[in-house]
Amino acid sequence: MKSRCKWAGKDPLYVEYHDTEWGTPVRDERLLFEFIILEGAQAGLNWLTILKKRQEFRGAFDNFDPQKVARYDSDKIRELLLNKGIIRNRLKIEAAVQNGKAFLAVQKEFGSFAAENP
C-alpha cells in the first residue's frame, strides 16, 4: 500500500491529487496560472471543495488562459457570478482578472512565469 499523508483522507479526488500533483514542481505556465486562480478561490475554504469544482473552473475561466482572463470585463464577471459550478465571490473573481494581468506582466518582464533565477 502506498504511503500517504493523513490529510489526503479517503476521498478519491483528494487521494489522486496527493499522489499525482501535491509536492510536484510545476513549470507549465498554464498550470501555474490555474493554481493561482484556484488558490485564490480556495482562500477560507477547504482545498477539496476547490478540487471538486476544478473542471467547472476550467470551463468558466477559459481553461485558465491568462490572456483571456486578463481581459474579462464587467459583463464576464457578472456571468461568472451566476455560475453555480464555481466559487461565486466577486472579490475572488476580480482578483483572478488582476492576477491574469500580473501574470502577463511577469511573463513580459522575465520571458516566463516559471523562469528560474539565473
VMD Tcl script that draws the C-alpha trace (Angstrom):
set ca {
  {0.00 0.00 0.00}
  {1.23 3.47 -0.91}
  {2.18 5.73 1.99}
  {0.15 8.95 2.08}
  {-0.19 12.00 4.26}
  {-3.18 11.79 6.61}
  {-4.75 14.91 5.10}
  {-5.36 13.02 1.84}
  {-8.05 11.01 3.62}
  {-10.10 8.56 1.58}
  {-11.80 10.80 -0.97}
  {-10.63 9.51 -4.39}
  {-10.21 13.05 -5.75}
  {-8.02 14.09 -2.83}
  {-6.02 10.84 -2.99}
  {-5.43 11.37 -6.74}
  {-4.32 14.97 -6.10}
  {-1.97 13.80 -3.34}
  {-0.47 11.04 -5.44}
  {-0.04 12.91 -8.73}
  {0.17 16.65 -8.08}
  {0.89 17.64 -4.49}
  {4.56 18.42 -3.91}
  {5.41 18.09 -7.61}
  {7.33 21.02 -9.13}
  {5.35 22.81 -11.84}
  {6.90 24.60 -14.80}
  {3.90 24.61 -17.15}
  {2.74 28.22 -17.49}
  {-0.95 27.42 -17.89}
  {-0.94 25.06 -14.93}
  {0.82 27.66 -12.79}
  {-1.88 30.18 -13.65}
  {-4.53 27.57 -12.90}
  {-3.11 27.09 -9.42}
  {-3.00 30.85 -8.84}
  {-6.70 31.13 -9.68}
  {-7.69 28.03 -7.71}
  {-5.64 29.04 -4.66}
  {-7.31 32.45 -4.72}
  {-10.73 30.82 -4.87}
  {-9.75 28.47 -2.05}
  {-9.00 31.22 0.47}
  {-11.10 30.44 3.55}
  {-12.31 27.13 2.11}
  {-11.17 23.53 2.05}
  {-8.94 22.54 -0.87}
  {-11.16 19.53 -1.55}
  {-14.05 21.94 -2.20}
  {-11.95 23.54 -4.94}
  {-10.80 20.23 -6.40}
  {-14.44 19.16 -6.75}
  {-15.14 22.33 -8.75}
  {-11.90 22.29 -10.75}
  {-13.46 21.20 -14.05}
  {-16.14 23.87 -13.74}
  {-13.44 26.47 -13.07}
  {-11.58 25.35 -16.20}
  {-14.65 25.92 -18.32}
  {-15.64 29.16 -16.64}
  {-12.12 30.65 -16.81}
  {-11.31 29.71 -20.42}
  {-9.02 26.84 -19.41}
  {-7.03 29.32 -17.33}
  {-5.69 31.23 -20.32}
  {-4.16 34.32 -18.66}
  {-4.54 36.44 -21.80}
  {-8.29 35.79 -21.87}
  {-8.80 36.10 -18.10}
  {-6.88 39.40 -18.00}
  {-9.40 40.84 -20.48}
  {-12.53 39.90 -18.54}
  {-14.90 42.84 -18.28}
  {-17.83 43.60 -16.02}
  {-20.18 41.54 -18.20}
  {-17.97 38.47 -17.91}
  {-17.64 38.99 -14.15}
  {-21.45 39.15 -13.86}
  {-21.66 35.93 -15.88}
  {-19.18 34.22 -13.55}
  {-21.12 35.39 -10.50}
  {-24.10 33.43 -11.83}
  {-22.10 30.24 -12.43}
  {-23.09 27.77 -9.70}
  {-20.18 25.49 -10.61}
  {-17.53 27.84 -9.22}
  {-16.98 29.89 -6.07}
  {-19.16 32.94 -6.73}
  {-17.34 35.64 -4.81}
  {-16.96 38.96 -6.59}
  {-13.65 39.83 -4.91}
  {-12.14 36.46 -5.77}
  {-13.28 36.71 -9.38}
  {-11.98 40.26 -9.70}
  {-8.70 39.09 -8.14}
  {-8.46 36.40 -10.84}
  {-8.66 39.11 -13.51}
  {-6.00 41.20 -11.77}
  {-3.85 38.10 -11.34}
  {-4.15 37.46 -15.07}
  {-2.77 40.95 -15.74}
  {0.02 40.47 -13.22}
  {0.86 37.04 -14.64}
  {1.21 38.52 -18.13}
  {3.37 41.34 -16.78}
  {5.74 38.84 -15.18}
  {5.89 36.84 -18.42}
  {6.65 40.01 -20.37}
  {9.38 41.15 -18.00}
  {11.08 37.78 -17.44}
  {10.08 35.84 -20.56}
  {8.29 33.24 -18.46}
  {6.39 32.97 -15.21}
  {8.24 29.76 -14.43}
  {11.72 31.06 -15.22}
  {14.26 30.30 -12.55}
  {16.71 32.93 -11.35}
  {19.97 32.80 -13.33}
}
mol new
graphics top color blue
foreach p $ca { graphics top sphere $p radius 0.5 }
foreach p [lrange $ca 0 end-1] q [lrange $ca 1 end] { graphics top cylinder $p $q radius 0.2 }
display resetview
